[in-house]
Amino acid sequence: MNQEKCPCCPNHCSIDHLSCGRGMEHFGKQNNDNEPKSSGEQVIMDLRKCGHLLHHNKELDTNELLSHFSEEELNQLHELLSKIHNNI
């Protein structure tokens, strides 16, 4: 049995017995109730995972993280994310 605990809610469930959708999403586990029904829902889940990772891991090396993208991909990502935060 895995003893790792979920950081997504106050229950701190074992990852073997997750009880909330946020925990299942965080660890990439899905059940029928949590399964994305569209590509839009999958994008939202991915954005939440990234936001959670960045929020709770402030010590991450951002240069290392961004090294996975080309300059063109970084510019595209910036443009796409700007569409969201400029329209909220």
C-alpha positions in Angstrom: 0.0 0.0 0.0 1.3 3.4 -0.9 1.6 5.8 2.0 1.8 9.0 -0.1 -0.8 11.5 1.0 -2.9 13.8 -1.2 -2.3 17.5 -0.7 -5.5 18.6 -2.5 -8.0 18.8 0.5 -8.0 18.7 4.3 -8.7 14.9 4.2 -5.1 14.1 3.1 -6.2 10.7 1.8 -3.7 8.0 0.8 -3.3 8.0 -2.9 -4.6 4.4 -2.9 -7.9 5.6 -1.5 -8.6 9.1 -2.9 -12.0 10.5 -2.0 -12.3 13.7 -4.0 -12.1 14.6 -7.7 -9.3 17.1 -7.0 -7.1 14.3 -5.6 -7.9 12.0 -8.5 -7.1 14.8 -11.0 -3.9 15.7 -9.2 -2.6 12.1 -9.4 -3.9 11.4 -12.9 -6.4 8.9 -11.6 -9.9 8.8 -13.1 -13.2 7.2 -12.5 -16.4 7.5 -14.5 -17.5 10.6 -12.5 -14.2 12.4 -13.0 -13.4 11.4 -16.6 -13.3 14.5 -18.9 -16.1 14.4 -21.4 -14.6 16.8 -23.9 -11.2 18.2 -25.0 -12.2 21.5 -23.3 -12.7 19.7 -20.0 -9.3 18.0 -20.4 -7.7 21.4 -21.0 -9.2 22.8 -17.8 -8.0 19.7 -15.9 -4.5 20.2 -17.3 -4.5 23.9 -16.4 -5.6 23.1 -12.9 -2.8 20.6 -12.5 -0.2 23.1 -13.8 -1.6 25.8 -11.5 -1.5 23.5 -8.5 2.0 22.4 -9.3 3.2 26.0 -9.6 1.4 27.3 -6.6 2.6 24.5 -4.2 6.1 24.2 -5.5 7.5 27.7 -5.5 11.0 26.2 -5.3 10.7 24.8 -8.8 13.4 25.9 -11.2 11.4 27.8 -13.8 14.3 27.7 -16.3 14.3 23.9 -16.1 10.5 23.8 -16.4 10.4 26.1 -19.4 13.3 24.3 -21.1 10.8 21.7 -22.3 9.4 24.3 -24.7 10.8 26.0 -27.8 10.8 29.8 -28.0 7.9 29.5 -30.5 5.9 27.2 -28.2 6.5 29.6 -25.3 5.2 32.5 -27.4 2.1 30.5 -28.5 1.4 29.4 -24.9 1.7 33.1 -23.8 -0.8 34.2 -26.5 -3.3 31.5 -25.6 -3.1 32.0 -21.9 -3.4 35.8 -22.4 -6.8 35.2 -24.2 -8.0 33.8 -20.9 -6.7 36.3 -18.4 -7.5 39.3 -20.7 -11.1 38.3 -20.9 -11.9 37.5 -17.3 
